[in-house]
Amino acid sequence: MAREMKMHGAIGKRTRERSPDPAGFDYTAAAELFLARTKSTARRPKYKRFDTAAEGVRFVVEDLPAAVSPGAYLLVDEARFGVEEIRHLYESAGYPLPRGIEKC
């Protein structure tokens, strides 16, 4: 059973209008990760680019510390995905990379 993505506010509305259904999500598209500015991110990069969305999704779920992930979002083909949406993409049957250990 497919899990519905929860997106709120103006950004969520734009994302729902532009983003594909998770089954049709393009994991090969380039992606950009933006981190919220907090004390825990003061010494970490606030932006990271990935050659593929699949690599970005994996980084957020497996490598990004949970304390840093709130407020983080992945931008793929002008669609913005928050942490919950990223986890959903990671858990999707269409996710193309081997899954490791989830941290967030």
PyMOL commands that set and color helices and strands:
alter all, ss='L'
color gray80, all
select helices_A, chain A and resi 9-18+22-24+39-41+53-63+83-91
alter helices_A, ss='H'
color red, helices_A
select strands_A, chain A and resi 31-34+47-50+73-76+79-82
alter strands_A, ss='S'
color yellow, strands_A
deselect
rebuild
show_as cartoon
